[in-house]
Amino acid sequence: MLLFHAGAVVALFYFTWNALFVAIFLYWVGGSLGIGVGYHRLLTHRSFKTPKWLEYVLTLCAATAMEGGPLLWVATHRTHHQFPDEEGDPHSPRDGKWWAHVGWILVGNALRQDASTLSRYVPDLAKDKFHVWITEFHFVPMLILAGLLYAVGGLPFLLWGIFFRMVAGLHATWLVNSATHMWGSRRFETRDLSTNSWWVALLTFGEGWHNNHHAHPASARHGLRWYEIDFNWYAIWILKQLGLASHIQRARLPEHTPLPAAVLAPPDQGTD
């Protein structure tokens, strides 16, 4: 982790506009298509369905974010939803702000689960040979990408497209675990500390509408109002228009008057 952050700092001394654009594009590929759409809304919550080939492509995109393989990522997140901000939650700020952000990764046990634990939380993925394989060799797509970037753009592309982009993506994801369980607004009275944070949503392409998500985890759309920008939902909507996404689960809110800070009655559930 120290090496990755050191590489991100060194990248500042090798700045080029092309390298920055490459980093921004790969940040979207790994963080939005990969983590937000692929690992989170598709594999973890099964908020929609796609052809298997597209599911695998999204998984490969997520692997370039260096947040681990699908079995481990999904098992950790499903555990979080089973014990939100309670005993057993792998990254609750009740155990400390730093713990929720990155301490749980550096010194916790959540990422050191054995095969039996993983299979209990991800029986669907454990039956899929591709997901099992990529979980074990999740670093391979990143190594291939690093080689391609160095071949095309030299050290600037490598430092910005891998180190700087990856560190920015990691901290953005960690903010969902930490910031959106500490600061922000609450539309729903959930049994956890989840909040909605517009700035975390911008950094994570829509994952910051976390209180909405905890109230309706199966919903493919997290930004429930038009002003709640949710790029990951827009990507799923585009896939639907292309015939590549179906059985889309959505939480629908009433269309009249703005909602108060907390809404006790759950919205109607719908499927597209």
N, C-alpha and C positions, 0 to 999 in steps of 0.2 A: 504494500500500500504506500509505503514511503517512496519507493522507486517510481510508482505511477505519478505521485504528486510532484516529485522532483522533476520528472520529465515534463509535466505540465508547466512548471516554472521556466524550464529551459526553453520551452516552445516560444515564450514571449520574446526571446532574443533571436528567433528565426522567423519572424512574422513576414508573411506575404499575403496579399489579398486572395490569391488562389487557394492558399492553404486554409485561410479562414473560411472560405466558401465550402471547401471540402469538409471541414470540421462541422459546419452548420448542417450540411446535407446529411452527413453520417450521424449527427446528433438526432436528427429527425428519424432516420432509418432505424437506429438502435432504440431510441427512447420512445418514439411514437408507434411506428409499425411493429417493432419488436416487443418492447416491454408493455406499453399501454394497451395496444390492440391484441398482440399475440399472447404473451405470458398472462396478462391480467384478465382482460375481458373475454378472451376466447378460451384459453386453457384452464385458468383458475375457476372462473364463474360460468363458463359455457353460456355466455350471454347471447351468442349467435352461432351459426354453423357455417362452415366453409368446406370446399373440397379438400381432401387430405393433402394434395400437393401444395395448396396455398397455406394450410396450417403448418406444413413443414417449412415453407419459405419464411413465414412470419417467425417461426422458431429460430431459424438461422439468423434472421435480422436481430432477434433478441440476444443471441449468443455474442454478437459483436459489441454488445453493451458491457460485457464482462461482469454480469451479475449472477453467474452460475447457470447450470443447466436447468431445463424445465421441471424435472421432478423435484429438485431441491427448492427452486423458486416457488413453485405452486404449492408444495407441501408447507413451506414456511408461511405463505400468505393465507392458506386455508386454516392453519393453526391460529393465525392472528384473528381471523373472523370467528373462530370457535371460542376464543378466550379474549375478546377485545378489552384491553386495558384491565385485565384480571390476571390472576396467577396462571401462568402458562403462556401468556402472550409473549412472543419472542422479542418484541421491541416496543414496549409501552413507556411513555415518559413518566409514568408513576415510579419507574425505577431510575429516573434521572434523564435530563434533557440530552446529555452527551451519550448516554446508553441508548436512547431511542434513535439517535442519529447514526452513530457508527460503532459505539462501544459493544453492542450486541454481536457485531460481526468480528471485531478484533479479539474479544475475550469471551464471548458467549458460546453456548453449545448448540444453538439452533442450526448452524451450518455444518454440524458434525453428526447428523442423524444417520443411523444405520439403515440397512435396506428394509427391515421389517417396519420401521417407523414410516419410511417414505411410502411403502406400499399401502399402509393403512390410510394415509391421507390422499394418495394419488393412485388408487387402483386402476383408474381409467388410463393414465399415462404409463403405468408400470406394465401394461399389456402390449404396449406399442414399441416395437423393436427400435424404431428410429429415435423416439424420445429417450429410451433407455441408453442408446448409443451416444446421442449428442449430450446427454447429461454427464457421461463419463469423459467425453472428449470435447467439452464445450469451448475449450480454448483454441481448437483447431481453426474455426472460421476467423478468429481474430489474428492468428498467425498468418494465415493466407492473405487477409486484408492488409496486414502490416507489410508483407512482402510486396504486394501490388502497389501500395502507396509509395514505398521507397523507390521502386523501379520507375514509377511515373513521375514523381515529384521530389525525390530525394529526401533529405532530412526535414525540411519544413513540412512536407505532406505527412511524414511519419509522426513527427512530434505533435502537430495540430490534429491530424486525423485519428490518431490513436490516443496519445497520452492526454492532451488537453481536453479533447472531446469526451474521452471516457471518464475522466475525473469530474468534469462538469455534469455529465449524465448521472454518475453515482450520487453526487451530492443532491441533485434534483430529486432522484428517487428517494433518498434518505429523508429529504424534507417532508415527504408525504408521511413517513413514519413518525417524524418528530414534530415539525411545525404544525401540521394539520391535526394534531392531537393536543395542541397547546393554545394556538392563537387563531382567531377567525370567528365567523358567525355560525350559528346553529339553527337550521330550519326545522330539523326533526329532533325530538326528544329520544335519542337512542340511548342504549345502556352503556355506552362508552364515552370517550372524551372527543370524538371526532368533530371536526369543524370544516367549514368551507373557507378556502383561502384563494382569492383571485390571483395573487401573484405566484403562488405555488402551481396553480392551474396553468398559468402561462408558461412556466418553466417546464412543465411536464405534459403539455398538450392536452390538459383536461383532467388529470388525476387529482388536482387540488380540490375538486368539489367533493371532498371526502365524507362530509356528513351526509350529503345526498347518497353517496355510495354505500355507506354503512346502513342507512335506512332501507335501501333497496339494492343489495349487492348483486342481484342477478340482472339488473338493468344495464344494457349496453350503452345507454346514454347517462352520463354523470351530470352534465350541465343541464338542469331541468328547465331553466328559463332561457329565453332567447339571448339574454345578455351574459349568460354564463358560458363563456367560450370553451368549447370542448372539441379540439381538433381530432382527437381519437374517435369521437362519435362521427365527425364529418367523414373520416376515412372509412368507417364501417358503412355509412350511408352511401358513399360512392361505390363501395364493393357491392352493396345491394343493387344499385342501379345497373351495375355491370353483370348482375346475375351470379355474383361470387359470394354473397352472404344471404342467409335465410334464417327463419325461425328466430328473429331478432326480438329479444325481450326488452321491454321499455316500461319505465315508471312514468305515468302521465299525471300531470298536475292540472287542477282546474284553471281555466283560461281567464277567469275574472280577477278582479282586484289583487294587488300584490299581496304576497303571503306575509304574515307576521314573522317574528324571529323564530318562533317554534310552532310547528303544526303537529298536533297530536294525532289527527286522523290520517291514516295512510292513504296515498293516492291510488286510483284504479290501476291495475296492472294490465298491460296489453302486449300482444305479440304481433310483430310485422311478418 
